[in-house]
Amino acid sequence: MPKRSMKTHSRQAAQAIQLLGHLIKVRRLELKITAEDLAARAGISRALLYRIERGDPACSIGAVFEVAAIVGVPLFGDDTGGTLASHLQRYERELMLLPRAVRNSHKPVYDDF
């Protein structure tokens, strides 16, 4: 197995990936679709679906978009004018309601060489 290289992502990219995974999971649960059924319908493994829902940036964008399309998550806006950015703002507000122990810590990256 090849060694994974350590890739860093911008804060905005990481948040967008996590948000999209969160929206996919919430929508799947709203539709009462099991992870096994959704994975089979998308033609992916259940483990990959779980990685998508957790916001793993190493997942194939094709697989992520396919799962999002199946559950009906709008990628580039919807009929109400909602965009991924507006969902991100709402997601951040929801995170602020959680106790600090549940939230991911945002440690600043020291990249001043």
N, C-alpha and C positions, 0 to 999 in steps of 0.2 A: 504494500500500500504506500503510495507516495506521501511524503511528509507535507502537511499543510503549512503554507506560509502564513505568517501573521500579517493580516491586512487590517489597516485602520480605515474607518469610514467617518465621514463628517457627522456631526451631531444631528444635522437635519436628515441625512440619509438614513442613519440608524433609527431615528424616530419614525420616519416614514415607513421603513421596513417593518418595524414593530407594530405600527398602527395598522398597516394593511393586514398583517397576520391576525391582529386582534379583531378587526372588522370581519375577516373571513370566519374566524371561530365563532363570533357572536351570531353572525348570519346563519352559520351551519346549525347552531343550537336553536335559533329561532325557527328554522325550518324543520327541526327535529330529524335531521339527517345524521346517521351514525358516521363516525370517522371511517369505518371500513367501507360503507356504501359510497361515500364521497370519493375516497381514494380509488375505488374500483371504477367509478364513473369517469374520473379524471385520467385513469390509466397510470397511476403512480402508487407507490407503496404507502402503507399507513404511516410508516416512520417518516417518510418525506412530508406527508401532510402535517404531522405533528411539528416537524421542523419549520414548515411554512407558517403554521399558527403561532409558533413561538417567535417568529421574526428572524430566523437564521438567514444572514445575508449570503450564505453560500448556496442557497437553493436556486435552481434554474428559473430565470424570469418567465420562461414559457410555461413551466409548471405552475408558478404562482398566478400568472394571468389566467390560465385555464381554470384553476380552482375558483378564483374570484369571479370569473364569468359564470361558472356553473351555479354558484350560490347567489349571484346577482349583486355583487359588490361593485358599485360604480368606480371605475378607474380614473376617468377623466372628466368627471362631473355627472350630474344626474338631472332629472326633470325639475327638481326644486332649486337648481343652481348650486347645489352643494359640490364642493371639490374636495380633493384629498387634503388640501390645506385647511379647509374649514373643519373637516373631521379631525385633523391633527390638533387644532385649537381646542375642540371639545374634549378630545382624549386627554390633553394636558390638564384641562380643568378637572376632569374626573380623577386624574392621578393626584391632584392636590388634596382631594378629599380623603385619600387613603392615609393610614398612619405611616410615619416616616420609615418604620421597619419594613414595610411592604414595598415601598418605592425603590427603584434602582438608584444607586448612588451615581451622581454625575461628577466624577473626579476629573478635574481639568488635565488635559494632556500637556505634558511639558515637552515641547518640540523645539526649544530654542537651543540650537547646537552651537 
